[in-house]
Amino acid sequence: MHYFRAIITLLLTTGFVWDTQAAELAPVEERLKENLENRVLIFREKGIVGRHIRFDTSGRPLYRFKKQENASRRAFMFMDLKLYDERMLIVGEELQIQVEDGERTYVRDSRRLNLVICTVDLSGEEPTFPWLIGILARIFLQQTELQGD
């Protein structure tokens, strides 16, 4: 009985509310995670800087960064994704892209963990799997595009 009372007290004091929309988003979130697992994500635009990058639903960064003459693309290894009503968060570890003899390799800094957080602001539309994949395709390069690069 004391255990039950402690749980109820904890839930009431922490403001626990069952969010039905979060329950509806869970299958879409899990499907996205499955598709991105063990993937290297490379930004479509060159010269994107910073540890926290925000995008709109059209795949454009929400801030202006200076265009650099010899800017390179950034890449990161997907780690986690969280889907909310208004935004999607994608977290990964930054990788360096190295090209030798036409072969592309990705190298991580083993001395420290460099996290990259991408926030995609979602409009009022219901986030469905195909719609979110379309947004990701506008932000990140796809495998077929990398093979031709």
trRosetta pair geometry for C-beta under 8 A, 3 or more apart (Angstrom, degrees):
i j d omega theta_ij theta_ji phi_ij phi_ji
1 4 5.8 -53 -151 35 33 111
1 5 6.4 31 153 -16 66 108
2 5 5.7 -55 -146 40 33 112
2 6 6.2 37 153 -24 66 106
3 6 5.8 -54 -149 33 28 112
3 7 6.6 28 153 -18 62 104
4 7 5.9 -55 -152 34 31 111
4 8 6.5 28 154 -15 65 107
5 8 5.8 -54 -146 39 31 111
5 9 6.2 33 155 -20 65 108
6 9 5.7 -55 -146 38 29 112
6 10 6.3 32 154 -21 64 107
7 10 5.7 -55 -149 36 30 113
7 11 6.3 27 156 -16 65 107
8 11 5.8 -56 -147 38 29 110
8 12 6.2 25 157 -15 65 110
9 12 5.9 -59 -145 40 28 108
9 13 6.1 18 161 -12 65 113
10 13 6.1 -63 -141 42 25 103
10 14 6.1 10 165 -8 64 115
11 14 6.3 -64 -139 43 24 101
11 16 4.1 -58 -162 29 80 142
12 16 7.3 -58 -62 32 24 96
18 23 7.7 12 175 -33 90 125
19 22 3.9 61 98 6 116 114
19 23 6.9 168 97 -13 64 81
20 23 5.5 -51 -154 34 40 114
20 24 6.5 40 148 -20 67 103
21 24 5.4 -53 -150 36 38 113
21 25 6.3 35 152 -19 68 106
21 85 5.5 25 135 -81 144 113
22 25 5.7 -57 -146 38 33 110
22 26 6.8 56 151 -46 62 91
22 84 7.9 -22 -102 -126 88 58
22 85 8.0 -74 -69 -43 66 90
23 26 5.8 -29 -155 -3 34 120
24 27 7.8 -53 179 23 37 96
25 28 5.5 -65 -161 46 55 111
25 29 5.6 58 144 -27 84 108
25 83 4.9 -154 169 108 123 117
25 84 7.5 88 137 -118 173 15
25 85 7.4 -125 -52 -73 146 57
25 127 6.5 37 -122 68 103 118
26 29 5.6 -56 -143 37 29 114
26 30 6.3 28 160 -18 65 106
27 30 5.8 -54 -145 37 31 110
27 31 6.3 31 156 -19 65 107
28 31 5.8 -56 -149 37 30 111
28 32 6.4 31 153 -19 64 106
28 83 6.3 -98 96 100 103 174
28 127 6.2 145 131 116 161 95
28 128 6.7 -135 -114 -149 135 30
28 129 5.2 -150 -136 -65 87 78
28 132 6.9 113 172 8 116 147
29 32 5.8 -56 -150 35 29 111
29 33 6.4 31 153 -20 64 106
29 81 6.5 -173 -160 109 82 102
29 82 7.1 10 -144 -143 129 33
29 83 4.1 -143 -88 18 102 121
30 33 5.6 -53 -148 35 32 114
30 34 6.4 36 153 -21 65 104
31 34 5.7 -50 -150 33 32 114
31 35 6.6 27 154 -15 63 107
31 129 5.4 -29 96 -111 141 129
32 35 5.9 -61 -150 40 31 108
32 36 6.2 11 159 -5 68 115
32 81 5.5 -101 113 106 117 159
32 83 7.0 113 31 -51 147 128
32 129 6.9 -160 -60 -128 84 82
32 132 6.2 -51 -91 117 130 140
32 133 7.7 -156 -110 -70 89 78
33 36 6.1 -69 -141 47 27 99
33 37 6.2 51 157 -54 65 94
33 80 7.5 -9 -120 -147 110 49
33 81 5.3 -155 -82 42 80 113
34 37 5.9 -31 -149 -6 27 118
35 39 7.9 -2 137 -22 56 145
35 133 7.5 -33 115 -103 165 110
36 39 5.1 -100 -165 33 54 128
36 41 7.4 0 -152 -61 108 117
36 78 4.5 -150 155 -166 103 167
36 81 6.4 89 52 -31 149 135
36 90 7.7 -107 -176 -138 165 115
37 78 6.8 -123 -106 96 20 126
38 77 7.9 -24 -147 -165 35 98
38 78 7.3 -40 13 59 11 104
39 77 7.6 158 88 -151 37 57
39 78 5.0 29 61 7 82 128
40 75 5.4 11 176 -179 104 119
40 76 7.3 169 -154 86 65 24
40 77 5.7 -39 -100 -95 68 63
40 78 7.6 -143 -89 -8 18 82
40 95 6.4 -49 -138 34 112 155
40 106 5.5 -147 -118 -60 150 167
41 75 6.7 160 82 -154 44 66
41 76 5.7 -18 59 63 93 75
41 77 7.8 149 15 -111 78 13
41 78 5.7 87 -20 -58 113 92
41 90 7.4 6 23 152 174 139
41 92 6.3 177 33 -15 117 170
41 140 4.7 -65 -164 -126 90 145
42 73 5.3 39 -178 148 102 132
42 74 7.2 168 -148 90 60 40
42 75 4.4 -25 -96 -98 78 92
42 97 7.3 58 -117 -74 120 138
42 140 6.0 111 62 -159 47 85
42 141 4.7 -22 80 32 105 113
42 146 6.9 111 34 -89 145 118
43 46 7.7 152 100 -83 105 27
43 48 4.9 -85 149 24 170 141
43 73 5.7 -172 63 -161 80 87
43 74 5.1 30 12 56 120 85
43 75 7.5 -137 3 -77 72 45
43 139 6.8 -58 -133 165 68 73
43 140 6.4 -66 -102 -105 31 62
43 141 7.6 41 98 -12 15 88
44 59 7.1 18 34 166 143 125
44 138 7.0 -78 -1 163 159 37
44 139 6.1 -169 3 165 111 22
44 140 6.1 -157 -37 -118 86 9
44 141 5.5 145 -92 -57 67 69
45 48 5.6 94 88 -46 100 106
45 61 7.0 -97 50 -18 154 112
45 73 8.0 148 95 -116 30 82
46 68 7.6 -113 130 56 102 91
46 71 4.1 126 144 107 105 110
46 72 6.3 -125 -152 154 100 6
46 73 5.4 -74 -106 -72 71 65
47 65 6.2 -178 130 113 100 123
47 66 7.5 -106 166 89 135 56
47 67 6.2 131 60 -135 168 43
47 68 4.8 164 -113 23 128 101
47 71 3.2 -37 -66 -155 97 151
47 72 7.6 108 -66 42 54 34
48 53 6.0 32 175 -118 120 148
48 61 6.4 173 -120 -68 108 142
48 65 6.6 137 -121 34 44 158
48 74 5.5 -100 69 19 96 126
49 65 5.8 156 26 -145 97 145
49 74 7.9 151 -89 -47 38 144
50 53 5.6 135 82 -70 112 80
50 65 8.0 -135 -11 -89 112 134
51 114 7.6 -124 -114 -175 103 79
51 115 6.6 60 -165 89 107 69
51 116 6.1 -133 -153 -113 54 52
51 117 6.5 39 147 21 74 87
52 116 8.0 175 -79 -164 33 51
52 117 4.7 -9 -111 69 74 106
52 118 8.0 173 -157 -83 46 27
52 119 6.9 19 -176 -5 89 108
53 61 6.2 -66 -172 -124 99 106
53 116 7.1 -1 8 -176 108 96
53 117 7.3 165 26 88 63 54
53 118 5.2 -20 71 -110 95 72
53 119 7.3 -180 90 27 44 69
54 61 6.8 95 77 -160 56 66
54 62 4.2 -37 104 31 106 123
54 63 6.9 84 52 -12 98 96
54 118 7.7 152 -93 -163 29 54
54 119 4.7 -21 -109 70 78 101
54 120 7.7 160 -161 -87 57 27
54 121 6.5 37 -176 -25 104 101
55 59 6.0 -14 -176 -147 129 29
55 60 6.5 148 -151 75 80 29
55 61 5.8 -56 -96 -98 70 41
55 62 6.4 -166 -106 -23 15 88
55 118 6.6 8 0 -175 112 99
55 119 7.2 173 25 89 68 50
55 120 4.8 -22 70 -109 101 73
55 121 7.1 -163 89 17 47 75
55 135 7.8 138 117 176 128 104
55 139 5.6 -18 -124 -103 172 124
56 59 7.4 -50 72 12 65 20
56 60 5.6 -4 38 58 102 83
56 62 5.8 115 -41 -77 86 92
56 120 7.6 83 -170 -160 6 68
56 121 5.6 -30 -115 59 55 104
57 120 7.1 91 -89 173 52 100
57 121 7.0 -87 -39 89 76 68
57 122 6.2 84 -81 -127 108 47
57 123 5.4 -50 -24 -13 150 99
57 135 5.7 -74 -155 -110 62 120
58 138 6.4 -112 164 149 43 157
59 135 6.2 179 -69 -163 85 60
59 137 7.9 -70 -89 85 143 49
59 138 2.8 -129 -48 124 153 108
59 139 4.6 -147 -142 -60 91 65
61 64 7.7 148 97 -82 111 27
61 65 6.9 -4 97 -2 158 106
62 121 6.9 62 -63 4 143 127
67 71 7.0 -103 -169 -16 54 141
68 71 3.8 117 66 -62 103 97
72 97 6.8 -164 164 57 123 117
73 97 6.4 23 76 10 91 156
73 141 7.6 2 -159 -15 155 131
74 94 7.0 -48 -173 -141 105 97
74 97 8.0 -166 -134 -9 22 113
74 116 7.4 151 148 -108 129 156
75 94 7.5 111 86 -160 52 56
75 95 4.6 -47 98 67 101 104
75 96 7.8 138 51 -119 103 2
75 97 5.3 101 3 -56 129 104
75 106 5.9 -99 108 -123 145 118
76 92 3.6 121 136 107 115 122
76 93 5.8 166 -163 77 91 31
76 94 5.0 -47 -99 -97 97 40
76 95 5.8 162 -107 6 33 85
76 116 4.5 -125 -69 37 160 134
77 92 5.3 178 77 -170 40 105
77 93 4.9 -10 49 55 99 90
77 95 5.8 90 -29 -41 87 121
77 106 7.4 132 -62 141 97 143
77 108 7.1 -39 -4 -74 129 126
78 81 7.5 -14 -167 -43 109 100
78 90 7.0 -57 -129 -173 89 103
78 92 4.9 -57 -101 -95 28 119
79 91 5.0 -58 66 106 109 88
79 92 4.9 164 0 -106 88 47
79 93 6.2 88 -48 -19 122 83
79 115 7.8 -58 21 -128 150 95
80 90 7.7 174 92 -152 49 43
80 91 4.7 3 57 53 89 110
80 92 8.0 -172 27 -67 55 56
81 88 6.9 -7 -169 -179 98 95
81 89 6.8 162 -154 87 48 59
81 90 5.2 -7 -106 -106 85 70
81 91 7.4 -163 -73 21 40 73
82 88 7.3 169 86 -158 49 52
82 89 4.6 2 54 54 95 107
83 88 5.2 -10 -112 -114 69 86
83 89 8.0 -148 -69 28 31 68
83 127 6.4 -163 -170 108 122 155
83 132 7.7 -34 -114 -113 127 155
84 87 5.1 14 59 56 112 70
84 88 7.1 -165 30 -79 69 39
84 89 7.5 46 -2 -8 105 96
84 122 8.0 180 82 26 71 125
85 122 7.5 -144 143 75 38 126
85 127 7.9 -165 -140 -2 35 118
86 121 6.9 -24 158 -152 80 69
86 122 5.8 -179 -177 56 28 89
87 119 5.5 -11 -173 -170 129 94
87 120 6.3 152 -160 76 70 51
87 121 5.5 -35 -101 -108 91 45
87 122 5.8 -171 -88 7 29 89
88 119 7.4 151 76 -157 48 47
88 120 4.4 -7 55 54 98 106
88 122 6.3 81 -16 -42 90 116
88 127 7.3 146 -61 -138 114 152
88 132 6.6 122 -73 -140 161 117
88 135 7.8 124 36 96 145 146
89 117 6.5 -22 -162 -167 97 95
89 118 7.2 147 -157 80 46 54
89 119 5.7 -16 -101 -102 71 71
89 120 8.0 -158 -70 21 28 72
90 117 7.4 150 78 -158 50 46
90 118 4.4 -11 58 59 101 105
90 120 7.4 42 -5 -11 106 104
91 115 6.2 -15 -166 -166 95 110
91 116 7.3 157 -153 81 47 52
91 117 5.4 -11 -102 -105 78 73
91 118 7.8 -161 -70 24 35 70
92 115 7.2 147 81 -151 30 64
92 116 5.4 -19 67 58 81 97
92 118 7.9 9 15 0 102 104
93 108 6.0 19 134 -129 121 129
93 113 6.3 -77 -122 -157 110 77
93 114 6.4 97 -163 69 68 64
93 115 6.3 -49 -98 -98 55 54
93 116 7.4 132 -134 12 7 86
94 108 7.4 130 90 -129 54 80
94 109 7.6 9 86 12 97 104
94 114 4.0 -47 34 105 118 115
94 115 7.3 -162 -16 -105 88 4
94 116 5.2 107 -68 -33 87 111
95 106 4.2 9 166 -176 141 104
95 107 6.4 134 -167 61 82 32
95 108 5.4 -56 -107 -77 75 73
96 106 7.1 148 70 -159 44 53
96 107 4.7 -28 60 65 99 91
96 108 7.5 168 12 -87 80 24
96 109 7.4 83 -18 -46 112 83
97 104 6.4 -23 -165 -161 95 100
97 105 7.8 147 -157 78 48 42
97 106 6.1 -25 -99 -102 58 70
98 104 7.4 144 79 -156 45 51
98 105 5.0 -23 67 65 95 91
98 106 7.6 171 22 -89 78 22
98 107 5.8 27 -3 -3 122 118
99 102 7.1 -1 -178 -123 98 13
99 103 7.0 162 -153 77 59 39
99 104 5.4 -24 -99 -97 81 65
99 105 7.7 168 -87 20 32 69
100 103 5.8 -25 71 59 68 91
100 105 7.0 -8 21 8 101 115
104 146 7.3 -100 44 -179 161 106
104 149 7.9 36 -51 87 145 115
108 114 8.0 -168 -158 36 85 100
109 112 5.6 -10 115 51 118 75
109 114 6.1 60 40 -7 122 118
118 139 7.3 108 -175 169 146 149
120 135 6.0 98 -171 151 150 137
120 139 7.2 -94 -91 -52 121 153
122 125 7.1 -108 172 56 97 82
122 127 5.8 -30 -153 -75 156 114
125 131 6.7 -134 124 -178 136 162
127 131 6.4 -142 -149 81 49 122
127 132 5.6 50 -172 -59 97 113
128 131 4.6 86 57 11 83 108
128 132 6.9 -161 85 -6 39 90
129 132 6.0 -63 -145 40 26 107
129 133 6.3 27 159 -19 65 108
130 133 5.7 -55 -145 37 31 112
130 134 6.4 38 154 -23 64 104
131 134 5.7 -54 -156 31 30 116
131 135 6.8 31 148 -18 63 102
132 135 5.5 -48 -151 32 38 113
132 136 6.5 37 151 -17 66 103
133 136 5.6 -53 -148 39 34 112
133 137 6.3 39 151 -23 65 105
134 137 5.6 -53 -147 34 31 113
134 138 6.8 27 153 -17 62 104
135 138 5.8 -60 -156 35 33 109
135 139 6.6 22 151 -13 67 110
136 139 5.7 -62 -146 41 35 107
136 140 5.8 -19 174 27 75 109
137 140 7.1 -67 -115 61 23 73
137 142 6.1 7 -135 -59 88 115
141 145 4.7 -127 -167 87 95 128
141 146 5.6 109 133 -58 126 89
141 149 7.6 6 -167 -46 152 142
142 145 5.0 92 57 9 73 105
142 146 7.2 -139 98 -7 37 90
143 146 5.6 -57 -150 34 33 112
143 147 6.6 35 155 -23 66 103
144 147 5.8 -50 -150 29 33 113
144 148 6.9 20 156 -7 63 107
145 148 6.1 -64 -152 43 33 103
145 149 6.4 48 148 -42 65 104
146 149 5.4 -44 -148 13 36 122
